[in-house]
């Protein structure tokens, strides 16, 4: 697994832990991502182990990600915050912290978050 992929997945794990617990739907989404990335079993197991305990974004050097990966991470993070049907204040706070750590300009981040939230709400209507 390359370092960028690992960093993005670990950041999503931290977002999933934002409200103090990781919900079954969040685990399912993270597992789907790991499967889609076609990681080796060792890498997949290492990420599963990483996700078993609470994580925080400040553990991760997110500014090392290229700009397109930072934007993609923010989009995926927003979708993940809606995984259990609603976005909590804690999750919104983590997203704000993520924006700051990713160094995405506020106006651009707002647009990304709004578009991803609309997509998440449409997707939740389908299930």
ABEGO torsion letter per residue (X at the ends): XBAAAAAAAAAAAAAAAAAGBBBAAAAAAAAAAAAAAGBBAAAAAAAAAAAABBBBAAABBAAABBAAAAAAAAAAAAAAAAAAGBBBAAAAAAAAAAAAAAGBBAAAAAAAAAAAAAAAAAAAAAX
